[in-house]
Amino acid sequence: MGEEKDGPKYDPNRRTSPAAFLRGFLREPRQVGSIIPSSRFLEQRIVEASELSAASRVVELGPGTGGTTRTFLRHLTQDAKLLSIELSPYFHELLGEIADPRFTNHLGSAEDLAEILALHDMGQPDVVISGIPFSKMPEAVATRVAQAVKDNLAEGGRFIAYQFRRDVATITGPIMGAPASCALELRNIPPMRVYSWFKLDGG
């Protein structure tokens, strides 16, 4: 979990700073899918697809500056857990400003999902939400991430990916099958597709 810093504490209504997001994009453009944060319309679509109010263990891959993270925390129950996995040290440091006992902030790669879950005694998540741009990852890395998600999801769990391009479906399809749904959110810059997969029993 990120170190708690002096200064402002967790504000559940705080919006992500566009300037901070842009700085992150300029620092590491290959790891960021957009130059501005997600809109509230996209966040709400992700929340609905994830059914967060019924989830007890949630993993967020590529949370960025934490705008989506704060939204997810507002919709989770008080006994739920949210684990973020962020590859960028810059974004990881910003996420450390979120002081919520339900939240764990991990610096690392989504490829190592099994080890990270074990490290934080998380158990199998009900929901994995990914904002990492699959289109910007080497195909072998993206495939390993998708496989790690499937291997570690609880039975009946959901994988939600919001993406500008369709690469995630091409990569995840052979591993988890065709997406159960794909919704286009136009009220976001750029417009984003929200994909949903379910891990079926024995799948």
N, C-alpha and C positions, 0 to 999 in steps of 0.2 A: 504494500500500500504506500502511496506517495507520502512524503513527509508533510506534516501540517505546517504551514508557514504563517508568520505574523501577517496581519492585515485582514481584509474582508473575509468573512467565513462564507460557507455555502448559502447561496440564495437560490431557492428553487424556482424563482421567477426570472432569474437573470438570463438575458439573451447573449448568445455568442457575439463577441466583438468581431465585426468584419475585418478590421485592421489586423487583428491577431491571426485570423484565418488566412488573410492574404500573405502575411509574413511567413506563415508556415508553408504556404504554397510556393513562395519564392525560394525558401530554404530547401525544400524537398519536393519538387513538382511531380516526381514519379510516384510519390506515395499519396498524393491528394487528387481527388477526382474533380474538384471544382475550386474556383478562386473565391467563392463566397459560401457562407454557411447554409445549411439546409433551411428551407422556409418552414413556417409553422404548419403549412398545409401538408408538406411532405412528412414532417414529424408525426402529424396526426394519422396519416395513412399508414406509416410504419407501426405506430402504436396499435391501430386497429388490426392490421395483419398479424401482429405478434400476439394479440390477446394478452397483453402484459398484466392486466389486473388478475389473471388466473395463474400467472407464472410464479414459481418460487425461486428458480435459479436461472439467471439470464447472463449471457456473455455478449459483449459488444466488441466487434473487431473493427479497429480503425475509428475510434471515437473522435479524433481530431481535437478541436478546442473544447469540446464538452457540451455543446448546445443540445445535441441529441441525448447525451447522457443525463443532463438535468431534466429533460422532458420525460425520459424513461423512469427516473426516480420518482417523479410526481405521480406516475400511474401504477407503480409497484406497491404492493402491500408492505406493511411495516416489518414483517418477518421475512421478506424476500431478500435475495442477494443479487448484486450486479457486479460483474467482473469485466473491466475493460482491458483490452490488450492492444497496446499502441506501440508501433515500431519507431516512431519519431521521438527522440529525447525532448525536443522543443514542445510538442503537444503533450507528452507525458508530464512535463513540468507544469503546464497549465492545468492539466486535469488534477494535479495535486492540490488545487485550490478548493476542490469539492470535498467538504468535510461532512460526510454522511456515513453513519456506522454500517449501512447496508452496502457501501461501495468499496471496491478494491481496485486499485490502479496499478496495472502491471506493464512494465516496459519489456517488450519482447515481440517475437514473431508468432503469428497465428498458426504457422506450421507446427509449432510446439504445443498445441492446445492440450494434449493429454498431460504433458509434464506440468504445464501451468495450472491446470485444474487440480492436479495432485498436490502441487506446492501450496495452494491456498485452501486445500481441503474442501473443494467446491462440490464434488460429485458431478453427475451427469446433468447438464443444463436442459431445461425445458425448451428454451429458446436461444438461438444464436442469431444475432443481427449483425450484418456485415455492411460497412460503408467503404471498405477498402476497394479501390478500383481494380477489378480483375483484369481489365483491358490494359493496364499499365504494368502488370506483373509478367515475368517470364512464364510461359505456359506450364513448365514443370513445377514451378513454385505454386501457381494458382491451383493446379491439380492436387498438390499435396495439401493445400489449405482446405479444398472442398472435401477431400478424403478424411482429413482430421475432423472436420465438422460432422460428417456422417458417423464416423467411428465413435465419437464422444457424445452425441446427442442421446438423450433419454428416448426410450421407445415412445412413439407418438409425438416426439418433439418437433419443433418447427425451425427451419432455417429461412431467415428473411434476408434478402440482399437488395439494397437499393443502388441502382447503377445507371449511368448515362448510356453505356453501350450494352450490347447483348452478349458479350463474351462470357459472362458468368453462367448463362444458360447452356452455352456450348460446352463449357468446361464441367459444370456440375451435372448436366444431363446424363452422361454415361455412368456417373457415380450414384446419383439419387433419383434418376428418372426425369421425366418431363416435369416442369414446375406445375404445382397445383393451381397456381394463378399468377398472373402478371398484370399489374395495373399501372397505367401511365399517369404520373402527376405533372400536369402542365404548369401549375402554379409554383414553380421552382425554377431557378436559373443555375444550370440548364435544367430542362425537363428531365425527370428521373422515372425509371421503371422500378417498381417494387415487386420483386419475385418472391414466391413462397414455395417451400418444399416441406413435406412431412416425412419423418422417418417411420415407416410402417413396421409393425411387428415382424421380426425376422429379417428386416431389410438392412 
